[in-house]
């Protein structure tokens, strides 16, 4: 089991949200009218309006504006510009309409808004810029694109001063390596912090990990927190033949240059094609290929159940290689032919596996065994019950209980076949097949795939701009 963790690529995919507020939009610096087909005065709704009409070109020290027409409402300190293209030092901006208040420094871009910087392009039908607050507002659906991927959201805010953004409503992020979706997203790029809220779903194509939950937190230290009523992780192995599922209320992941860890808490359930388990706490260490189950854990491997206060398992190629449990664990195996329950208990238990099947189990100190026998026709034939002060070993053939041996102060007895021996139990007997986790339902994205096409017909000035670049 490799550690399923949302690695640094997740931070990079979120960085598609790099855009610049058009701070130069008709700011209160010196405005130069470079060109216009004509100018005229007019009265609209009782207000004096100065009109620049046809092929308007205006410049300031920070931008160049091209428009079909510009209306200046002098009494309201308002500019209306139509079919615009703005060029600044860092971005290009297109929109059907620009409303700009020179007194409040507030810009409203409406209709087919496109903001293109060196690193990305933004598409929306409505974008407001409160320049005094260093705030940009997307009240309509917004689409961000860069060379790595795409982000969609129904609305959003960006605070330039603290380099933070919040997006709401069916947030989707995708690139060639992974896909994420949530109800909302908060990010602060200054401290590399990202939070996704509500119906979180993610698919990591490179590591073949899928997860879902109600909340995801990620920061620059490599720490990830996933929570939910049933926070869920699914991992495929390299050849996609085996699947591992983890469910819990809280899953914490930490990745450093040398180690990867995963801790799960509350109602932990593990399901794989090789084994299943439940516990209140599960701790996984990738560099050791070791997981530890604590607080009422139970582990099932084929027809065997292991119960103990602490269970430690070491893996190899996703199979259990070695199990240890203490104190006073018990292993119970169901005979595949008779259905009788073999039992083995002691102060500490070690189980050894090969090719996915148990080979032997060793219990140490005050070991106890109940072994149900079969006759030559594989019919029940009584049981052996044994207690030893030292260790005892159970041997298995093809994963089935075959024989045992014990050392030091052995006390044993044979009970002939009778109805009374069927339910013979050790004191700490535990057999709970009804608690064994079933294969979880695989989660899928709730939103349709991000479309390749842009959200609206591209404005003519933008099309001409693209054509000029190509030429």
C-alpha positions, 0 to 999 in steps of 0.5 A, spaced: 500 500 500 503 506 497 501 512 501 495 515 497 496 523 498 495 529 494 502 531 493 505 538 490 501 537 484 495 539 487 498 546 489 500 547 482 493 545 479 490 551 484 495 556 481 491 556 475 488 562 479 493 567 477 490 573 474 491 581 475 486 586 477 486 591 471 488 597 476 489 601 470 482 601 467 481 609 466 484 611 472 485 618 475 491 619 471 492 623 465 487 621 460 490 622 452 485 621 447 489 618 441 483 617 436 476 617 435 472 618 428 468 623 432 466 626 438 459 629 440 455 632 446 448 629 448 443 629 454 441 622 456 436 621 462 437 629 463 445 628 464 450 631 460 454 626 456 460 627 452 461 621 447 467 619 443 464 614 437 468 610 432 475 607 433 476 610 440 483 610 442 485 612 449 491 612 453 494 613 460 501 612 463 498 605 465 494 602 459 491 603 452 484 602 451 481 601 444 473 601 444 467 602 439 465 608 443 466 611 450 461 615 454 463 620 459 457 622 464 461 628 467 456 629 473 456 622 475 464 621 474 462 615 470 465 612 464 461 607 459 465 604 454 463 599 449 466 593 445 473 594 449 480 592 449 485 594 454 492 593 454 497 594 460 504 592 462 502 585 465 495 583 461 490 584 456 482 585 457 476 584 453 469 586 454 463 588 451 462 593 456 466 597 461 463 601 467 468 605 471 467 610 476 472 615 477 471 617 484 470 610 487 475 607 482 470 601 481 470 598 475 464 593 472 466 589 466 460 586 463 459 581 457 464 576 454 470 578 459 477 576 458 483 577 462 489 574 459 496 575 463 502 572 461 501 565 465 493 564 464 487 567 461 480 568 465 473 568 462 467 570 465 460 574 463 461 579 469 467 582 473 468 587 478 474 591 480 474 595 487 481 598 486 481 601 492 480 595 496 484 591 492 478 586 490 476 583 484 469 580 484 466 574 479 458 574 480 457 570 474 461 563 472 468 564 471 473 560 467 481 560 468 486 557 463 493 556 463 498 551 460 497 546 466 489 546 466 483 549 467 478 552 473 471 553 473 466 556 478 460 559 479 462 565 482 469 568 486 473 573 490 480 575 489 484 579 494 490 582 491 493 585 497 493 578 501 494 574 495 487 570 497 481 567 493 475 564 494 470 561 489 463 558 490 459 553 486 461 547 483 468 549 483 472 544 478 480 544 477 483 539 472 489 538 468 493 532 465 495 529 472 488 530 476 481 532 477 478 536 483 471 538 485 468 541 491 462 546 493 467 552 494 475 553 495 479 558 499 486 559 497 492 564 500 498 563 495 502 567 500 502 562 505 501 556 500 494 554 503 488 551 500 481 549 503 476 545 499 469 545 502 463 541 501 462 535 496 470 534 495 472 529 490 479 528 487 482 523 482 489 523 482 491 519 475 499 519 476 498 515 483 492 512 481 488 515 488 481 517 488 478 520 494 472 524 497 469 527 503 466 534 506 473 538 507 480 538 504 485 542 507 492 542 504 498 547 506 506 548 504 508 543 509 506 537 506 500 536 511 493 534 508 487 533 512 480 530 509 474 529 513 467 527 512 461 523 515 465 517 510 471 520 508 474 516 503 480 514 499 481 509 494 488 506 491 489 502 485 496 498 485 501 499 479 498 494 474 490 496 477 489 489 479 488 490 486 484 496 490 485 498 497 479 503 500 480 507 506 474 510 510 474 514 516 471 521 519 478 524 519 484 522 515 491 526 516 496 525 511 503 528 511 509 528 506 516 530 506 522 528 502 523 522 506 517 519 509 510 519 508 504 518 513 497 517 513 493 517 520 485 515 520 481 516 526 473 514 528 470 509 525 476 506 520 474 501 515 479 498 510 477 494 504 482 491 499 482 485 495 487 482 500 484 483 507 479 488 511 479 491 517 476 496 522 478 500 528 478 507 531 485 509 529 489 506 523 496 509 522 500 508 516 508 509 514 509 508 507 517 508 508 516 501 512 510 499 509 507 498 516 500 500 518 498 499 525 490 499 528 488 501 535 482 501 539 478 495 538 481 493 531 479 487 528 482 484 521 480 479 516 484 475 512 481 470 507 477 466 513 481 468 519 479 474 524 484 477 528 482 481 534 487 484 539 488 491 542 493 493 538 495 490 531 501 491 527 501 489 519 507 489 515 506 489 507 509 487 501 506 488 494 500 490 498 499 483 501 500 482 508 507 479 510 507 479 517 502 481 523 503 482 530 498 483 536 498 484 543 496 484 549 492 477 549 489 477 542 486 471 539 486 469 532 480 465 529 479 461 523 473 458 520 474 451 517 472 451 509 469 444 509 466 443 516 465 451 518 468 449 525 472 455 528 479 454 530 482 458 535 489 461 538 490 466 543 496 468 548 499 474 550 502 476 544 501 473 537 505 473 530 503 471 524 507 469 518 504 469 510 507 467 504 504 469 497 497 472 501 496 466 505 498 464 512 503 459 513 504 459 521 502 463 527 506 463 533 503 465 540 507 467 546 506 466 554 500 462 556 498 460 549 491 456 548 489 453 542 482 449 540 483 445 534 477 441 530 479 435 527 477 432 520 477 424 519 479 421 512 472 423 509 473 430 511 468 430 516 468 433 523 472 428 528 472 431 535 477 437 537 484 438 541 484 443 546 491 445 549 494 450 554 501 451 554 506 456 559 510 457 553 509 459 546 505 455 541 505 454 533 500 453 528 502 451 522 498 452 515 497 448 508 495 453 503 492 457 508 488 452 512 490 450 519 494 443 519 497 442 525 500 445 532 506 444 536 507 447 543 513 448 548 513 448 556 508 446 561 503 443 556 496 441 558 491 438 553 485 434 552 482 430 546 474 431 546 470 426 541 465 428 536 459 431 539 454 436 539 457 440 545 464 441 542 461 445 536 461 451 540 467 450 544 470 457 545 476 460 549 475 466 554 477 471 549 473 468 543 471 473 538 468 472 531 464 477 528 464 476 520 458 481 520 462 487 522 467 485 516 467 491 511 464 490 504 467 493 498 465 500 498 461 503 492 466 507 488 465 514 488 464 518 481 464 526 480 457 529 480 459 534 475 460 533 468 467 534 465 470 540 464 468 542 457 474 544 452 470 550 449 470 557 452 463 559 455 461 564 450 462 566 443 469 570 443 469 577 442 471 580 435 477 584 438 479 578 441 479 573 435 483 579 431 488 579 437 489 571 436 489 571 429 495 577 429 499 573 434 498 567 429 500 571 423 
